[in-house]
């Protein structure tokens, strides 16, 4: 995994995105490209890495209809 991707993985994990979900996103080239495109767009708007991870994690929770409390960490 590239350093940039590894950092993003860890940031999203820190925001309680379930590890199986992260593994799925980061193993699928299309999903990873979508994630990186969104991340880069938010970065150009001046958001910090933590702000971006927070926004993206909320989108993931909403799309999967889960809450951080429902997702145990491994």
PyMOL Python script that loads the backbone (N, CA, C, O; Angstrom):
from pymol import cmd

cmd.read_pdbstr("""\
ATOM      1  N   UNK A   1       0.858  -1.171   0.000  1.00  0.00           N
ATOM      2  CA  UNK A   1       0.000   0.000   0.000  1.00  0.00           C
ATOM      3  C   UNK A   1       0.900   1.228   0.000  1.00  0.00           C
ATOM      4  O   UNK A   1       1.897   1.278   0.720  1.00  0.00           O
ATOM      5  N   UNK A   2       0.544   2.203  -0.802  1.00  0.00           N
ATOM      6  CA  UNK A   2       1.316   3.438  -0.861  1.00  0.00           C
ATOM      7  C   UNK A   2       1.218   4.179   0.471  1.00  0.00           C
ATOM      8  O   UNK A   2       0.245   4.033   1.211  1.00  0.00           O
ATOM      9  N   UNK A   3       2.239   4.971   0.756  1.00  0.00           N
ATOM     10  CA  UNK A   3       2.267   5.725   2.013  1.00  0.00           C
ATOM     11  C   UNK A   3       1.039   6.607   2.156  1.00  0.00           C
ATOM     12  O   UNK A   3       0.428   6.657   3.224  1.00  0.00           O
ATOM     13  N   UNK A   4       0.673   7.306   1.079  1.00  0.00           N
ATOM     14  CA  UNK A   4      -0.503   8.182   1.108  1.00  0.00           C
ATOM     15  C   UNK A   4      -1.746   7.379   1.469  1.00  0.00           C
ATOM     16  O   UNK A   4      -2.536   7.798   2.314  1.00  0.00           O
ATOM     17  N   UNK A   5      -1.920   6.219   0.825  1.00  0.00           N
ATOM     18  CA  UNK A   5      -3.079   5.380   1.104  1.00  0.00           C
ATOM     19  C   UNK A   5      -3.040   4.838   2.527  1.00  0.00           C
ATOM     20  O   UNK A   5      -4.071   4.779   3.197  1.00  0.00           O
ATOM     21  N   UNK A   6      -1.873   4.449   2.986  1.00  0.00           N
ATOM     22  CA  UNK A   6      -1.726   3.938   4.344  1.00  0.00           C
ATOM     23  C   UNK A   6      -2.127   4.997   5.373  1.00  0.00           C
ATOM     24  O   UNK A   6      -2.807   4.692   6.353  1.00  0.00           O
ATOM     25  N   UNK A   7      -1.705   6.229   5.147  1.00  0.00           N
ATOM     26  CA  UNK A   7      -2.072   7.314   6.064  1.00  0.00           C
ATOM     27  C   UNK A   7      -3.578   7.541   6.074  1.00  0.00           C
ATOM     28  O   UNK A   7      -4.170   7.756   7.131  1.00  0.00           O
ATOM     29  N   UNK A   8      -4.187   7.493   4.918  1.00  0.00           N
ATOM     30  CA  UNK A   8      -5.640   7.696   4.827  1.00  0.00           C
ATOM     31  C   UNK A   8      -6.374   6.537   5.494  1.00  0.00           C
ATOM     32  O   UNK A   8      -7.370   6.749   6.185  1.00  0.00           O
ATOM     33  N   UNK A   9      -5.896   5.337   5.295  1.00  0.00           N
ATOM     34  CA  UNK A   9      -6.481   4.159   5.944  1.00  0.00           C
ATOM     35  C   UNK A   9      -6.474   4.350   7.460  1.00  0.00           C
ATOM     36  O   UNK A   9      -7.493   4.172   8.127  1.00  0.00           O
ATOM     37  N   UNK A  10      -5.310   4.714   7.988  1.00  0.00           N
ATOM     38  CA  UNK A  10      -5.185   4.889   9.443  1.00  0.00           C
ATOM     39  C   UNK A  10      -6.073   6.016   9.957  1.00  0.00           C
ATOM     40  O   UNK A  10      -6.686   5.891  11.017  1.00  0.00           O
ATOM     41  N   UNK A  11      -6.143   7.106   9.217  1.00  0.00           N
ATOM     42  CA  UNK A  11      -7.005   8.220   9.659  1.00  0.00           C
ATOM     43  C   UNK A  11      -8.462   7.787   9.711  1.00  0.00           C
ATOM     44  O   UNK A  11      -9.163   8.085  10.679  1.00  0.00           O
ATOM     45  N   UNK A  12      -8.924   7.089   8.684  1.00  0.00           N
ATOM     46  CA  UNK A  12     -10.313   6.629   8.679  1.00  0.00           C
ATOM     47  C   UNK A  12     -10.555   5.599   9.777  1.00  0.00           C
ATOM     48  O   UNK A  12     -11.620   5.590  10.392  1.00  0.00           O
ATOM     49  N   UNK A  13      -9.580   4.738  10.025  1.00  0.00           N
ATOM     50  CA  UNK A  13      -9.691   3.771  11.121  1.00  0.00           C
ATOM     51  C   UNK A  13      -9.819   4.503  12.453  1.00  0.00           C
ATOM     52  O   UNK A  13     -10.592   4.096  13.320  1.00  0.00           O
ATOM     53  N   UNK A  14      -9.053   5.593  12.613  1.00  0.00           N
ATOM     54  CA  UNK A  14      -9.120   6.385  13.837  1.00  0.00           C
ATOM     55  C   UNK A  14     -10.489   7.022  14.034  1.00  0.00           C
ATOM     56  O   UNK A  14     -10.876   7.330  15.162  1.00  0.00           O
ATOM     57  N   UNK A  15     -11.226   7.222  12.938  1.00  0.00           N
ATOM     58  CA  UNK A  15     -12.576   7.772  13.017  1.00  0.00           C
ATOM     59  C   UNK A  15     -13.620   6.659  13.070  1.00  0.00           C
ATOM     60  O   UNK A  15     -14.801   6.874  12.799  1.00  0.00           O
ATOM     61  N   UNK A  16     -13.141   5.451  13.430  1.00  0.00           N
ATOM     62  CA  UNK A  16     -13.982   4.288  13.718  1.00  0.00           C
ATOM     63  C   UNK A  16     -14.690   3.686  12.518  1.00  0.00           C
ATOM     64  O   UNK A  16     -15.721   3.032  12.674  1.00  0.00           O
ATOM     65  N   UNK A  17     -14.150   3.898  11.318  1.00  0.00           N
ATOM     66  CA  UNK A  17     -14.673   3.168  10.170  1.00  0.00           C
ATOM     67  C   UNK A  17     -14.243   1.712  10.367  1.00  0.00           C
ATOM     68  O   UNK A  17     -13.068   1.448  10.621  1.00  0.00           O
ATOM     69  N   UNK A  18     -15.175   0.768  10.252  1.00  0.00           N
ATOM     70  CA  UNK A  18     -14.834  -0.638  10.499  1.00  0.00           C
ATOM     71  C   UNK A  18     -13.708  -1.128   9.578  1.00  0.00           C
ATOM     72  O   UNK A  18     -13.679  -0.819   8.387  1.00  0.00           O
ATOM     73  N   UNK A  19     -12.807  -1.882  10.148  1.00  0.00           N
ATOM     74  CA  UNK A  19     -11.659  -2.388   9.403  1.00  0.00           C
ATOM     75  C   UNK A  19     -12.079  -3.210   8.183  1.00  0.00           C
ATOM     76  O   UNK A  19     -11.465  -3.062   7.127  1.00  0.00           O
ATOM     77  N   UNK A  20     -13.102  -4.073   8.280  1.00  0.00           N
ATOM     78  CA  UNK A  20     -13.518  -4.805   7.069  1.00  0.00           C
ATOM     79  C   UNK A  20     -13.986  -3.869   5.942  1.00  0.00           C
ATOM     80  O   UNK A  20     -13.771  -4.155   4.764  1.00  0.00           O
ATOM     81  N   UNK A  21     -14.614  -2.771   6.309  1.00  0.00           N
ATOM     82  CA  UNK A  21     -15.046  -1.795   5.309  1.00  0.00           C
ATOM     83  C   UNK A  21     -13.823  -1.138   4.676  1.00  0.00           C
ATOM     84  O   UNK A  21     -13.755  -0.995   3.455  1.00  0.00           O
ATOM     85  N   UNK A  22     -12.869  -0.742   5.492  1.00  0.00           N
ATOM     86  CA  UNK A  22     -11.650  -0.138   4.967  1.00  0.00           C
ATOM     87  C   UNK A  22     -10.898  -1.114   4.069  1.00  0.00           C
ATOM     88  O   UNK A  22     -10.407  -0.732   3.007  1.00  0.00           O
ATOM     89  N   UNK A  23     -10.808  -2.373   4.494  1.00  0.00           N
ATOM     90  CA  UNK A  23     -10.120  -3.373   3.681  1.00  0.00           C
ATOM     91  C   UNK A  23     -10.788  -3.508   2.311  1.00  0.00           C
ATOM     92  O   UNK A  23     -10.107  -3.637   1.294  1.00  0.00           O
ATOM     93  N   UNK A  24     -12.098  -3.479   2.290  1.00  0.00           N
ATOM     94  CA  UNK A  24     -12.835  -3.581   1.030  1.00  0.00           C
ATOM     95  C   UNK A  24     -12.559  -2.374   0.144  1.00  0.00           C
ATOM     96  O   UNK A  24     -12.288  -2.535  -1.046  1.00  0.00           O
ATOM     97  N   UNK A  25     -12.623  -1.181   0.696  1.00  0.00           N
ATOM     98  CA  UNK A  25     -12.377   0.043  -0.073  1.00  0.00           C
ATOM     99  C   UNK A  25     -10.957   0.057  -0.628  1.00  0.00           C
ATOM    100  O   UNK A  25     -10.749   0.330  -1.810  1.00  0.00           O
ATOM    101  N   UNK A  26      -9.996  -0.232   0.216  1.00  0.00           N
ATOM    102  CA  UNK A  26      -8.600  -0.114  -0.176  1.00  0.00           C
ATOM    103  C   UNK A  26      -8.116  -1.267  -1.053  1.00  0.00           C
ATOM    104  O   UNK A  26      -7.038  -1.173  -1.639  1.00  0.00           O
ATOM    105  N   UNK A  27      -8.877  -2.342  -1.156  1.00  0.00           N
ATOM    106  CA  UNK A  27      -8.497  -3.446  -2.037  1.00  0.00           C
ATOM    107  C   UNK A  27      -9.164  -3.346  -3.409  1.00  0.00           C
ATOM    108  O   UNK A  27      -8.810  -4.082  -4.330  1.00  0.00           O
ATOM    109  N   UNK A  28     -10.125  -2.438  -3.543  1.00  0.00           N
ATOM    110  CA  UNK A  28     -10.839  -2.262  -4.805  1.00  0.00           C
ATOM    111  C   UNK A  28     -10.330  -0.995  -5.481  1.00  0.00           C
ATOM    112  O   UNK A  28     -10.504   0.102  -4.948  1.00  0.00           O
ATOM    113  N   UNK A  29      -9.708  -1.131  -6.636  1.00  0.00           N
ATOM    114  CA  UNK A  29      -9.083   0.020  -7.296  1.00  0.00           C
ATOM    115  C   UNK A  29     -10.081   1.133  -7.590  1.00  0.00           C
ATOM    116  O   UNK A  29      -9.753   2.310  -7.437  1.00  0.00           O
ATOM    117  N   UNK A  30     -11.285   0.783  -8.007  1.00  0.00           N
ATOM    118  CA  UNK A  30     -12.301   1.802  -8.319  1.00  0.00           C
ATOM    119  C   UNK A  30     -12.713   2.559  -7.053  1.00  0.00           C
ATOM    120  O   UNK A  30     -12.794   3.787  -7.056  1.00  0.00           O
ATOM    121  N   UNK A  31     -12.971   1.816  -5.975  1.00  0.00           N
ATOM    122  CA  UNK A  31     -13.354   2.456  -4.709  1.00  0.00           C
ATOM    123  C   UNK A  31     -12.225   3.335  -4.174  1.00  0.00           C
ATOM    124  O   UNK A  31     -12.464   4.436  -3.676  1.00  0.00           O
ATOM    125  N   UNK A  32     -10.996   2.836  -4.282  1.00  0.00           N
ATOM    126  CA  UNK A  32      -9.857   3.603  -3.799  1.00  0.00           C
ATOM    127  C   UNK A  32      -9.671   4.874  -4.617  1.00  0.00           C
ATOM    128  O   UNK A  32      -9.339   5.925  -4.068  1.00  0.00           O
ATOM    129  N   UNK A  33      -9.881   4.785  -5.906  1.00  0.00           N
ATOM    130  CA  UNK A  33      -9.780   5.976  -6.758  1.00  0.00           C
ATOM    131  C   UNK A  33     -10.847   6.997  -6.364  1.00  0.00           C
ATOM    132  O   UNK A  33     -10.562   8.192  -6.281  1.00  0.00           O
ATOM    133  N   UNK A  34     -12.055   6.537  -6.127  1.00  0.00           N
ATOM    134  CA  UNK A  34     -13.136   7.432  -5.695  1.00  0.00           C
ATOM    135  C   UNK A  34     -12.779   8.110  -4.376  1.00  0.00           C
ATOM    136  O   UNK A  34     -12.955   9.319  -4.223  1.00  0.00           O
ATOM    137  N   UNK A  35     -12.275   7.323  -3.427  1.00  0.00           N
ATOM    138  CA  UNK A  35     -11.870   7.865  -2.132  1.00  0.00           C
ATOM    139  C   UNK A  35     -10.778   8.919  -2.304  1.00  0.00           C
ATOM    140  O   UNK A  35     -10.872  10.011  -1.744  1.00  0.00           O
ATOM    141  N   UNK A  36      -9.750   8.595  -3.073  1.00  0.00           N
ATOM    142  CA  UNK A  36      -8.633   9.518  -3.260  1.00  0.00           C
ATOM    143  C   UNK A  36      -9.060  10.794  -3.986  1.00  0.00           C
ATOM    144  O   UNK A  36      -8.572  11.879  -3.668  1.00  0.00           O
ATOM    145  N   UNK A  37      -9.960  10.673  -4.949  1.00  0.00           N
ATOM    146  CA  UNK A  37     -10.461  11.851  -5.648  1.00  0.00           C
ATOM    147  C   UNK A  37     -11.200  12.770  -4.676  1.00  0.00           C
ATOM    148  O   UNK A  37     -10.971  13.980  -4.655  1.00  0.00           O
ATOM    149  N   UNK A  38     -12.086  12.183  -3.875  1.00  0.00           N
ATOM    150  CA  UNK A  38     -12.836  12.980  -2.893  1.00  0.00           C
ATOM    151  C   UNK A  38     -11.889  13.609  -1.878  1.00  0.00           C
ATOM    152  O   UNK A  38     -12.030  14.781  -1.529  1.00  0.00           O
ATOM    153  N   UNK A  39     -10.929  12.827  -1.409  1.00  0.00           N
ATOM    154  CA  UNK A  39      -9.968  13.322  -0.413  1.00  0.00           C
ATOM    155  C   UNK A  39      -9.209  14.522  -0.968  1.00  0.00           C
ATOM    156  O   UNK A  39      -9.073  15.546  -0.298  1.00  0.00           O
ATOM    157  N   UNK A  40      -8.718  14.386  -2.195  1.00  0.00           N
ATOM    158  CA  UNK A  40      -7.939  15.464  -2.810  1.00  0.00           C
ATOM    159  C   UNK A  40      -8.777  16.718  -3.043  1.00  0.00           C
ATOM    160  O   UNK A  40      -8.283  17.834  -2.878  1.00  0.00           O
ATOM    161  N   UNK A  41     -10.032  16.541  -3.422  1.00  0.00           N
ATOM    162  CA  UNK A  41     -10.911  17.697  -3.617  1.00  0.00           C
ATOM    163  C   UNK A  41     -11.136  18.441  -2.307  1.00  0.00           C
ATOM    164  O   UNK A  41     -11.110  19.671  -2.280  1.00  0.00           O
ATOM    165  N   UNK A  42     -11.356  17.709  -1.228  1.00  0.00           N
ATOM    166  CA  UNK A  42     -11.548  18.357   0.075  1.00  0.00           C
ATOM    167  C   UNK A  42     -10.256  19.036   0.535  1.00  0.00           C
ATOM    168  O   UNK A  42     -10.294  20.099   1.156  1.00  0.00           O
ATOM    169  N   UNK A  43      -9.129  18.425   0.232  1.00  0.00           N
ATOM    170  CA  UNK A  43      -7.839  19.016   0.598  1.00  0.00           C
ATOM    171  C   UNK A  43      -7.629  20.348  -0.127  1.00  0.00           C
ATOM    172  O   UNK A  43      -7.117  21.298   0.465  1.00  0.00           O
ATOM    173  N   UNK A  44      -8.019  20.425  -1.404  1.00  0.00           N
ATOM    174  CA  UNK A  44      -7.858  21.678  -2.151  1.00  0.00           C
ATOM    175  C   UNK A  44      -8.778  22.773  -1.616  1.00  0.00           C
ATOM    176  O   UNK A  44      -8.560  23.956  -1.879  1.00  0.00           O
ATOM    177  N   UNK A  45      -9.802  22.377  -0.868  1.00  0.00           N
ATOM    178  CA  UNK A  45     -10.703  23.355  -0.251  1.00  0.00           C
ATOM    179  C   UNK A  45     -10.182  23.834   1.097  1.00  0.00           C
ATOM    180  O   UNK A  45     -10.832  24.621   1.785  1.00  0.00           O
ATOM    181  N   UNK A  46      -8.985  23.341   1.466  1.00  0.00           N
ATOM    182  CA  UNK A  46      -8.343  23.813   2.687  1.00  0.00           C
ATOM    183  C   UNK A  46      -8.626  23.002   3.932  1.00  0.00           C
ATOM    184  O   UNK A  46      -8.279  23.430   5.033  1.00  0.00           O
ATOM    185  N   UNK A  47      -9.241  21.852   3.789  1.00  0.00           N
ATOM    186  CA  UNK A  47      -9.535  21.034   4.961  1.00  0.00           C
ATOM    187  C   UNK A  47      -8.285  20.272   5.402  1.00  0.00           C
ATOM    188  O   UNK A  47      -7.445  19.901   4.583  1.00  0.00           O
ATOM    189  N   UNK A  48      -8.182  20.048   6.707  1.00  0.00           N
ATOM    190  CA  UNK A  48      -7.063  19.260   7.246  1.00  0.00           C
ATOM    191  C   UNK A  48      -7.366  17.775   7.059  1.00  0.00           C
ATOM    192  O   UNK A  48      -8.495  17.394   6.750  1.00  0.00           O
ATOM    193  N   UNK A  49      -6.346  16.950   7.250  1.00  0.00           N
ATOM    194  CA  UNK A  49      -6.521  15.508   7.127  1.00  0.00           C
ATOM    195  C   UNK A  49      -7.573  14.961   8.083  1.00  0.00           C
ATOM    196  O   UNK A  49      -8.363  14.097   7.704  1.00  0.00           O
ATOM    197  N   UNK A  50      -7.591  15.454   9.313  1.00  0.00           N
ATOM    198  CA  UNK A  50      -8.597  15.000  10.274  1.00  0.00           C
ATOM    199  C   UNK A  50      -9.997  15.452   9.873  1.00  0.00           C
ATOM    200  O   UNK A  50     -10.958  14.699  10.030  1.00  0.00           O
ATOM    201  N   UNK A  51     -10.120  16.661   9.364  1.00  0.00           N
ATOM    202  CA  UNK A  51     -11.427  17.136   8.915  1.00  0.00           C
ATOM    203  C   UNK A  51     -11.935  16.290   7.749  1.00  0.00           C
ATOM    204  O   UNK A  51     -13.111  15.930   7.691  1.00  0.00           O
ATOM    205  N   UNK A  52     -11.037  15.985   6.835  1.00  0.00           N
ATOM    206  CA  UNK A  52     -11.407  15.164   5.684  1.00  0.00           C
ATOM    207  C   UNK A  52     -11.814  13.769   6.135  1.00  0.00           C
ATOM    208  O   UNK A  52     -12.843  13.254   5.696  1.00  0.00           O
ATOM    209  N   UNK A  53     -11.030  13.157   6.995  1.00  0.00           N
ATOM    210  CA  UNK A  53     -11.350  11.821   7.497  1.00  0.00           C
ATOM    211  C   UNK A  53     -12.696  11.821   8.217  1.00  0.00           C
ATOM    212  O   UNK A  53     -13.472  10.873   8.091  1.00  0.00           O
ATOM    213  N   UNK A  54     -12.967  12.872   8.964  1.00  0.00           N
ATOM    214  CA  UNK A  54     -14.254  12.982   9.652  1.00  0.00           C
ATOM    215  C   UNK A  54     -15.411  13.055   8.683  1.00  0.00           C
ATOM    216  O   UNK A  54     -16.430  12.392   8.877  1.00  0.00           O
ATOM    217  N   UNK A  55     -15.264  13.859   7.637  1.00  0.00           N
ATOM    218  CA  UNK A  55     -16.320  13.993   6.631  1.00  0.00           C
ATOM    219  C   UNK A  55     -16.539  12.678   5.897  1.00  0.00           C
ATOM    220  O   UNK A  55     -17.674  12.226   5.745  1.00  0.00           O
ATOM    221  N   UNK A  56     -15.464  12.073   5.447  1.00  0.00           N
ATOM    222  CA  UNK A  56     -15.581  10.832   4.678  1.00  0.00           C
ATOM    223  C   UNK A  56     -16.107   9.703   5.547  1.00  0.00           C
ATOM    224  O   UNK A  56     -16.914   8.895   5.087  1.00  0.00           O
ATOM    225  N   UNK A  57     -15.664   9.634   6.795  1.00  0.00           N
ATOM    226  CA  UNK A  57     -16.173   8.578   7.671  1.00  0.00           C
ATOM    227  C   UNK A  57     -17.681   8.731   7.874  1.00  0.00           C
ATOM    228  O   UNK A  57     -18.405   7.737   7.915  1.00  0.00           O
ATOM    229  N   UNK A  58     -18.151   9.959   8.000  1.00  0.00           N
ATOM    230  CA  UNK A  58     -19.590  10.181   8.156  1.00  0.00           C
ATOM    231  C   UNK A  58     -20.355   9.724   6.914  1.00  0.00           C
ATOM    232  O   UNK A  58     -21.442   9.158   7.027  1.00  0.00           O
ATOM    233  N   UNK A  59     -19.789   9.969   5.734  1.00  0.00           N
ATOM    234  CA  UNK A  59     -20.421   9.498   4.499  1.00  0.00           C
ATOM    235  C   UNK A  59     -20.480   7.972   4.465  1.00  0.00           C
ATOM    236  O   UNK A  59     -21.487   7.395   4.055  1.00  0.00           O
ATOM    237  N   UNK A  60     -19.416   7.333   4.889  1.00  0.00           N
ATOM    238  CA  UNK A  60     -19.382   5.876   4.911  1.00  0.00           C
ATOM    239  C   UNK A  60     -20.443   5.345   5.875  1.00  0.00           C
ATOM    240  O   UNK A  60     -21.187   4.425   5.532  1.00  0.00           O
ATOM    241  N   UNK A  61     -20.516   5.914   7.070  1.00  0.00           N
ATOM    242  CA  UNK A  61     -21.514   5.480   8.048  1.00  0.00           C
ATOM    243  C   UNK A  61     -22.926   5.665   7.497  1.00  0.00           C
ATOM    244  O   UNK A  61     -23.777   4.786   7.638  1.00  0.00           O
ATOM    245  N   UNK A  62     -23.166   6.806   6.873  1.00  0.00           N
ATOM    246  CA  UNK A  62     -24.498   7.075   6.313  1.00  0.00           C
ATOM    247  C   UNK A  62     -24.832   6.087   5.204  1.00  0.00           C
ATOM    248  O   UNK A  62     -25.926   5.523   5.180  1.00  0.00           O
ATOM    249  N   UNK A  63     -23.893   5.875   4.288  1.00  0.00           N
ATOM    250  CA  UNK A  63     -24.153   4.975   3.160  1.00  0.00           C
ATOM    251  C   UNK A  63     -24.363   3.529   3.604  1.00  0.00           C
ATOM    252  O   UNK A  63     -25.136   2.798   2.987  1.00  0.00           O
ATOM    253  N   UNK A  64     -23.683   3.116   4.665  1.00  0.00           N
ATOM    254  CA  UNK A  64     -23.830   1.749   5.167  1.00  0.00           C
ATOM    255  C   UNK A  64     -24.912   1.634   6.236  1.00  0.00           C
ATOM    256  O   UNK A  64     -25.212   0.539   6.712  1.00  0.00           O
ATOM    257  N   UNK A  65     -25.497   2.775   6.611  1.00  0.00           N
ATOM    258  CA  UNK A  65     -26.531   2.824   7.640  1.00  0.00           C
ATOM    259  C   UNK A  65     -26.048   2.195   8.949  1.00  0.00           C
ATOM    260  O   UNK A  65     -26.722   1.359   9.551  1.00  0.00           O
ATOM    261  N   UNK A  66     -24.858   2.627   9.363  1.00  0.00           N
ATOM    262  CA  UNK A  66     -24.304   2.192  10.643  1.00  0.00           C
ATOM    263  C   UNK A  66     -23.858   3.434  11.410  1.00  0.00           C
ATOM    264  O   UNK A  66     -23.748   4.526  10.854  1.00  0.00           O
ATOM    265  N   UNK A  67     -23.608   3.237  12.687  1.00  0.00           N
ATOM    266  CA  UNK A  67     -23.042   4.322  13.486  1.00  0.00           C
ATOM    267  C   UNK A  67     -21.702   3.842  14.031  1.00  0.00           C
ATOM    268  O   UNK A  67     -21.461   2.638  14.110  1.00  0.00           O
ATOM    269  N   UNK A  68     -20.826   4.776  14.408  1.00  0.00           N
ATOM    270  CA  UNK A  68     -19.524   4.348  14.938  1.00  0.00           C
ATOM    271  C   UNK A  68     -19.647   3.400  16.125  1.00  0.00           C
ATOM    272  O   UNK A  68     -18.792   2.536  16.322  1.00  0.00           O
ATOM    273  N   UNK A  69     -20.701   3.556  16.910  1.00  0.00           N
ATOM    274  CA  UNK A  69     -20.884   2.699  18.066  1.00  0.00           C
ATOM    275  C   UNK A  69     -21.241   1.271  17.657  1.00  0.00           C
ATOM    276  O   UNK A  69     -21.007   0.332  18.418  1.00  0.00           O
ATOM    277  N   UNK A  70     -21.813   1.101  16.449  1.00  0.00           N
ATOM    278  CA  UNK A  70     -22.195  -0.229  15.961  1.00  0.00           C
ATOM    279  C   UNK A  70     -21.025  -1.004  15.383  1.00  0.00           C
ATOM    280  O   UNK A  70     -21.150  -2.193  15.088  1.00  0.00           O
ATOM    281  N   UNK A  71     -19.876  -0.332  15.217  1.00  0.00           N
ATOM    282  CA  UNK A  71     -18.767  -0.956  14.499  1.00  0.00           C
ATOM    283  C   UNK A  71     -17.600  -1.256  15.432  1.00  0.00           C
ATOM    284  O   UNK A  71     -16.764  -0.388  15.685  1.00  0.00           O
ATOM    285  N   UNK A  72     -17.540  -2.491  15.946  1.00  0.00           N
ATOM    286  CA  UNK A  72     -16.409  -2.831  16.830  1.00  0.00           C
ATOM    287  C   UNK A  72     -15.098  -2.821  16.050  1.00  0.00           C
ATOM    288  O   UNK A  72     -15.056  -3.221  14.886  1.00  0.00           O
ATOM    289  N   UNK A  73     -14.045  -2.368  16.691  1.00  0.00           N
ATOM    290  CA  UNK A  73     -12.726  -2.338  16.068  1.00  0.00           C
ATOM    291  C   UNK A  73     -12.003  -3.630  16.397  1.00  0.00           C
ATOM    292  O   UNK A  73     -12.150  -4.184  17.487  1.00  0.00           O
ATOM    293  N   UNK A  74     -11.217  -4.102  15.435  1.00  0.00           N
ATOM    294  CA  UNK A  74     -10.439  -5.322  15.641  1.00  0.00           C
ATOM    295  C   UNK A  74      -9.114  -4.993  16.261  1.00  0.00           C
ATOM    296  O   UNK A  74      -8.311  -5.891  16.514  1.00  0.00           O
TER     297      UNK A  74
END
""", "prot")
cmd.dss("prot")
cmd.show_as("cartoon", "prot")
cmd.util.cbc("prot")
cmd.orient("prot")
